[in-house]
């Protein structure tokens, strides 16, 4: 959550700084508009790239958690089976007494 807020803040700051820099730089209106379009396209590409990386990271984390939970469940199942066998063994011993 903190990384996404940081990324959003950085990208927002870049966008504002870029637009202000272009608007206050001395140039013709048509050149300024072209620069704004070009910078906006660059910013959009960076947002798409960052979003893709974030999505990949989230997918990998979900896969890791799924794998780990399946391993945990497998270990837990084994432990329960062992404990059931121990219980049954103790019940058999108590029946013999």
BAMAR-791147 format. One record per residue: x negated, y, z negated of N, C-alpha, C, O in turn; residue number from 1; residue in three letters. Coordinates in nm, 3 decimals, decimal comma. Each point is the difference from the previous one (the first is absolute). Layout:
BEGIN
REC        nx        ny        nz       cax       cay       caz        cx        cy        cz        ox        oy        oz   num   residu
REC         X         Y         Z         X         Y         Z         X         Y         Z         X         Y         Z   NUM      ALA
...
! end
This chain:
BEGIN
REC        nx        ny        nz       cax       cay       caz        cx        cy        cz        ox        oy        oz   num   residu
REC    -0,083    -0,118     0,000     0,083     0,118     0,000    -0,088     0,125     0,000     0,029     0,096     0,072     1      UNK
REC    -0,135    -0,096    -0,152    -0,087     0,116    -0,008    -0,073     0,023     0,132    -0,018     0,113     0,043     2      UNK
REC    -0,024    -0,225     0,023    -0,071     0,012     0,127     0,090     0,060     0,107    -0,046     0,081     0,080     3      UNK
REC     0,173    -0,120    -0,077     0,090     0,053     0,102     0,027     0,149    -0,026     0,010     0,078     0,095     4      UNK
REC     0,001    -0,039    -0,222     0,018     0,142    -0,032    -0,123     0,081     0,039     0,011     0,111     0,051     5      UNK
REC    -0,127    -0,168    -0,077    -0,125     0,067     0,036    -0,009     0,015     0,152    -0,034     0,108     0,050     6      UNK
REC     0,064    -0,216     0,023    -0,005     0,005     0,146     0,099     0,102     0,053    -0,034     0,077     0,091     7      UNK
REC     0,155    -0,074    -0,144     0,100     0,096     0,045    -0,045     0,143    -0,028     0,019     0,089     0,082     8      UNK
REC    -0,079    -0,068    -0,198    -0,049     0,133    -0,033    -0,112     0,046     0,091    -0,004     0,115     0,044     9      UNK
REC    -0,087    -0,207    -0,015    -0,112     0,033     0,090     0,052     0,031     0,140    -0,040     0,099     0,061    10      UNK
REC     0,129    -0,184    -0,010     0,054     0,022     0,134     0,081     0,130     0,006    -0,009     0,074     0,098    11      UNK
REC     0,086    -0,047    -0,201     0,077     0,124    -0,004    -0,092     0,122    -0,001     0,025     0,098     0,070    12      UNK
REC    -0,131    -0,105    -0,149    -0,096     0,110    -0,005    -0,070     0,022     0,133    -0,022     0,113     0,043    13      UNK
REC    -0,012    -0,224     0,022    -0,062     0,011     0,133     0,095     0,066     0,099    -0,042     0,085     0,080    14      UNK
REC     0,168    -0,124    -0,085     0,097     0,056     0,094     0,016     0,150    -0,022    -0,005     0,078     0,096    15      UNK
REC     0,024    -0,039    -0,219     0,019     0,143    -0,031    -0,124     0,079     0,036     0,009     0,107     0,062    16      UNK
REC    -0,126    -0,157    -0,099    -0,125     0,069     0,031    -0,023     0,014     0,149    -0,043     0,105     0,048    17      UNK
REC     0,072    -0,210     0,026    -0,018     0,003     0,145     0,093     0,102     0,065    -0,043     0,079     0,083    18      UNK
REC     0,168    -0,082    -0,121     0,097     0,093     0,059    -0,034     0,145    -0,035     0,005     0,087     0,086    19      UNK
REC    -0,040    -0,063    -0,212    -0,037     0,138    -0,038    -0,126     0,045     0,073    -0,010     0,115     0,043    20      UNK
REC    -0,086    -0,204    -0,029    -0,123     0,035     0,073     0,028     0,035     0,144    -0,058     0,094     0,054    21      UNK
REC     0,146    -0,171     0,009     0,033     0,027     0,140     0,079     0,131     0,013    -0,027     0,080     0,089    22      UNK
REC     0,122    -0,060    -0,177     0,084     0,119     0,010    -0,078     0,130    -0,023     0,031     0,102     0,060    23      UNK
REC    -0,131    -0,106    -0,145    -0,075     0,122    -0,030    -0,123     0,018     0,089    -0,066     0,103    -0,008    24      UNK
REC     0,034    -0,201     0,090    -0,113     0,013     0,092     0,046     0,083     0,121     0,111    -0,018     0,050    25      UNK
REC    -0,197     0,108    -0,006     0,040     0,084     0,115     0,001    -0,084     0,129    -0,104    -0,049     0,042    26      UNK
REC     0,220     0,034     0,018     0,014    -0,072     0,127     0,133     0,039     0,063     0,087     0,057    -0,066    27      UNK
REC    -0,073    -0,089     0,194     0,128     0,024     0,069     0,107    -0,088    -0,061    -0,030    -0,104    -0,060    28      UNK
REC     0,154     0,145     0,076     0,113    -0,077    -0,052     0,005    -0,140     0,059     0,026    -0,097    -0,072    29      UNK
REC    -0,051     0,086     0,203     0,005    -0,132     0,064    -0,112    -0,090    -0,052     0,020    -0,120    -0,020    30      UNK
REC    -0,137     0,178    -0,003    -0,112    -0,079    -0,055     0,031    -0,044    -0,142    -0,029    -0,113    -0,039    31      UNK
REC     0,088     0,202    -0,038     0,035    -0,032    -0,139     0,104    -0,112    -0,005    -0,012    -0,093    -0,079    32      UNK
REC     0,113     0,104     0,165     0,102    -0,106     0,004    -0,061    -0,134     0,040     0,034    -0,104    -0,057    33      UNK
REC    -0,125     0,105     0,154    -0,065    -0,123     0,043    -0,082    -0,059    -0,115     0,002    -0,121    -0,024    34      UNK
REC    -0,074     0,207    -0,047    -0,078    -0,048    -0,115     0,090    -0,061    -0,106    -0,032    -0,104    -0,059    35      UNK
REC     0,146     0,169     0,034     0,094    -0,053    -0,100     0,051    -0,137     0,043     0,007    -0,093    -0,081    36      UNK
REC     0,028     0,080     0,209     0,048    -0,130     0,050    -0,110    -0,105    -0,012     0,025    -0,111    -0,045    37      UNK
REC    -0,148     0,147     0,085    -0,112    -0,095    -0,007    -0,028    -0,042    -0,144    -0,017    -0,119    -0,029    38      UNK
REC     0,012     0,215    -0,060    -0,027    -0,030    -0,141     0,114    -0,081    -0,061    -0,023    -0,090    -0,081    39      UNK
REC     0,146     0,122     0,120     0,115    -0,076    -0,050    -0,008    -0,145     0,045     0,030    -0,092    -0,076    40      UNK
REC    -0,070     0,072     0,201    -0,016    -0,136     0,052    -0,109    -0,073    -0,076     0,016    -0,117    -0,036    41      UNK
REC    -0,128     0,185     0,012    -0,108    -0,061    -0,078     0,047    -0,038    -0,140    -0,030    -0,108    -0,049    42      UNK
REC     0,103     0,199    -0,013     0,051    -0,025    -0,135     0,095    -0,119     0,000    -0,006    -0,086    -0,087    43      UNK
REC     0,095     0,082     0,187     0,095    -0,112     0,011    -0,077    -0,132     0,013     0,035    -0,100    -0,063    44      UNK
REC    -0,140     0,100     0,145    -0,081    -0,121     0,019    -0,066    -0,043    -0,131    -0,007    -0,119    -0,031    45      UNK
REC    -0,042     0,217    -0,046    -0,061    -0,031    -0,128     0,102    -0,056    -0,098    -0,029    -0,094    -0,075    46      UNK
REC     0,150     0,151     0,076     0,106    -0,050    -0,088     0,037    -0,143     0,037     0,016    -0,085    -0,087    47      UNK
REC    -0,004     0,059     0,217     0,033    -0,135     0,046    -0,111    -0,098    -0,041     0,028    -0,111    -0,046    48      UNK
REC    -0,152     0,152     0,064    -0,113    -0,086    -0,037    -0,002    -0,027    -0,152    -0,018    -0,114    -0,042    49      UNK
REC     0,036     0,218    -0,037     0,000    -0,014    -0,146     0,117    -0,087    -0,046    -0,015    -0,083    -0,089    50      UNK
REC     0,131     0,103     0,150     0,117    -0,080    -0,033    -0,024    -0,146     0,034     0,038    -0,090    -0,076    51      UNK
REC    -0,101     0,065     0,191    -0,032    -0,136     0,040    -0,095    -0,067    -0,098     0,019    -0,116    -0,037    52      UNK
REC    -0,121     0,190    -0,006    -0,095    -0,055    -0,097     0,070    -0,030    -0,132    -0,023    -0,104    -0,062    53      UNK
REC     0,108     0,196     0,019     0,074    -0,020    -0,125     0,092    -0,121     0,011     0,011    -0,079    -0,093    54      UNK
REC     0,055     0,067     0,206     0,089    -0,114     0,023    -0,078    -0,131    -0,002     0,045    -0,099    -0,058    55      UNK
REC    -0,163     0,098     0,121    -0,084    -0,120     0,000    -0,043    -0,036    -0,142     0,001    -0,117    -0,037    56      UNK
REC    -0,037     0,217    -0,040    -0,043    -0,023    -0,138     0,116    -0,056    -0,083    -0,020    -0,093    -0,079    57      UNK
REC     0,138     0,148     0,096     0,117    -0,049    -0,074     0,031    -0,144     0,041     0,028    -0,083    -0,086    58      UNK
REC    -0,034     0,054     0,216     0,027    -0,136     0,047    -0,100    -0,098    -0,059     0,037    -0,109    -0,042    59      UNK
REC    -0,165     0,147     0,040    -0,102    -0,087    -0,055     0,023    -0,023    -0,150    -0,015    -0,112    -0,049    60      UNK
REC     0,052     0,217    -0,022     0,027    -0,012    -0,143     0,119    -0,092    -0,026    -0,004    -0,082    -0,091    61      UNK
REC     0,109     0,095     0,171     0,117    -0,087    -0,014    -0,038    -0,145     0,027     0,042    -0,090    -0,073    62      UNK
REC    -0,122     0,067     0,177    -0,044    -0,137     0,031    -0,084    -0,057    -0,115     0,017    -0,116    -0,037    63      UNK
REC    -0,107     0,197    -0,017    -0,083    -0,045    -0,112     0,086    -0,034    -0,122    -0,021    -0,103    -0,064    64      UNK
REC     0,118     0,189     0,034     0,088    -0,026    -0,115     0,083    -0,126     0,022     0,022    -0,077    -0,093    65      UNK
REC     0,024     0,057     0,214     0,079    -0,120     0,032    -0,086    -0,125    -0,019     0,045    -0,098    -0,060    66      UNK
REC    -0,168     0,101     0,112    -0,090    -0,114    -0,012    -0,031    -0,027    -0,147     0,003    -0,115    -0,045    67      UNK
REC    -0,034     0,219    -0,030    -0,033    -0,016    -0,141     0,119    -0,052    -0,080    -0,017    -0,084    -0,089    68      UNK
REC     0,136     0,132     0,120     0,117    -0,047    -0,074     0,030    -0,146     0,034     0,043    -0,075    -0,087    69      UNK
REC    -0,066     0,034     0,211     0,019    -0,140     0,037    -0,101    -0,089    -0,071     0,034    -0,110    -0,045    70      UNK
REC    -0,159     0,156     0,035    -0,102    -0,075    -0,073     0,038    -0,012    -0,148    -0,012    -0,106    -0,060    71      UNK
REC     0,057     0,217     0,003     0,041     0,001    -0,140     0,116    -0,096    -0,023     0,002    -0,075    -0,097    72      UNK
REC     0,094     0,080     0,188     0,116    -0,089    -0,011    -0,044    -0,145     0,009     0,051    -0,085    -0,073    73      UNK
REC    -0,145     0,055     0,163    -0,051    -0,136     0,012    -0,067    -0,046    -0,128     0,023    -0,112    -0,045    74      UNK
REC    -0,106     0,198    -0,014    -0,067    -0,034    -0,126     0,103    -0,018    -0,113    -0,011    -0,092    -0,081    75      UNK
REC     0,108     0,180     0,078     0,103    -0,009    -0,104     0,079    -0,130     0,014     0,032    -0,064    -0,100    76      UNK
REC     0,000     0,027     0,221     0,073    -0,125     0,024    -0,082    -0,120    -0,048     0,054    -0,092    -0,061    77      UNK
REC    -0,183     0,094     0,088    -0,087    -0,109    -0,046    -0,002    -0,007    -0,153     0,008    -0,108    -0,058    78      UNK
REC    -0,019     0,223    -0,005    -0,003     0,004    -0,147     0,131    -0,053    -0,057     0,000    -0,077    -0,097    79      UNK
REC     0,111     0,118     0,155     0,131    -0,047    -0,049     0,012    -0,151     0,017     0,049    -0,069    -0,090    80      UNK
REC    -0,092     0,016     0,204     0,004    -0,146     0,022    -0,084    -0,072    -0,105     0,043    -0,102    -0,055    81      UNK
REC    -0,162     0,155     0,028    -0,087    -0,061    -0,102     0,068     0,003    -0,137    -0,005    -0,098    -0,073    82      UNK
REC     0,067     0,210     0,040     0,065     0,011    -0,131     0,122    -0,093    -0,010     0,026    -0,055    -0,107    83      UNK
REC     0,046     0,038     0,216     0,113    -0,094     0,000    -0,051    -0,141    -0,023     0,060    -0,077    -0,075    84      UNK
REC    -0,171     0,041     0,140    -0,060    -0,132    -0,021    -0,043    -0,017    -0,145     0,023    -0,106    -0,059    85      UNK
REC    -0,085     0,207     0,002    -0,041    -0,006    -0,140     0,121    -0,017    -0,091    -0,003    -0,080    -0,094    86      UNK
REC     0,109     0,154     0,122     0,122    -0,010    -0,079     0,059    -0,141     0,009     0,037    -0,060    -0,100    87      UNK
REC    -0,030     0,009     0,222     0,053    -0,136     0,020    -0,087    -0,104    -0,072     0,051    -0,095    -0,058    88      UNK
REC    -0,180     0,114     0,062    -0,093    -0,091    -0,068     0,024     0,006    -0,151     0,005    -0,104    -0,066    89      UNK
REC     0,009     0,224     0,011     0,028     0,014    -0,143     0,136    -0,060    -0,036     0,015    -0,061    -0,106    90      UNK
REC     0,083     0,077     0,195     0,132    -0,058    -0,026    -0,010    -0,152    -0,002     0,064    -0,065    -0,083    91      UNK
REC    -0,143     0,008     0,173    -0,018    -0,146     0,003    -0,069    -0,047    -0,129     0,037    -0,104    -0,055    92      UNK
REC    -0,135     0,178     0,010    -0,070    -0,037    -0,124     0,097     0,004    -0,117    -0,001    -0,090    -0,084    93      UNK
REC     0,084     0,192     0,077     0,096     0,013    -0,110     0,106    -0,111     0,006     0,049    -0,043    -0,105    94      UNK
REC    -0,014    -0,006     0,224     0,096    -0,109     0,013    -0,059    -0,130    -0,054     0,072    -0,083    -0,056    95      UNK
REC    -0,201     0,065     0,073    -0,065    -0,123    -0,045    -0,010    -0,006    -0,151    -0,017    -0,109    -0,055    96      UNK
REC     0,025     0,219    -0,013    -0,014     0,003    -0,145     0,123    -0,044    -0,065     0,006    -0,004    -0,122    97      UNK
! end
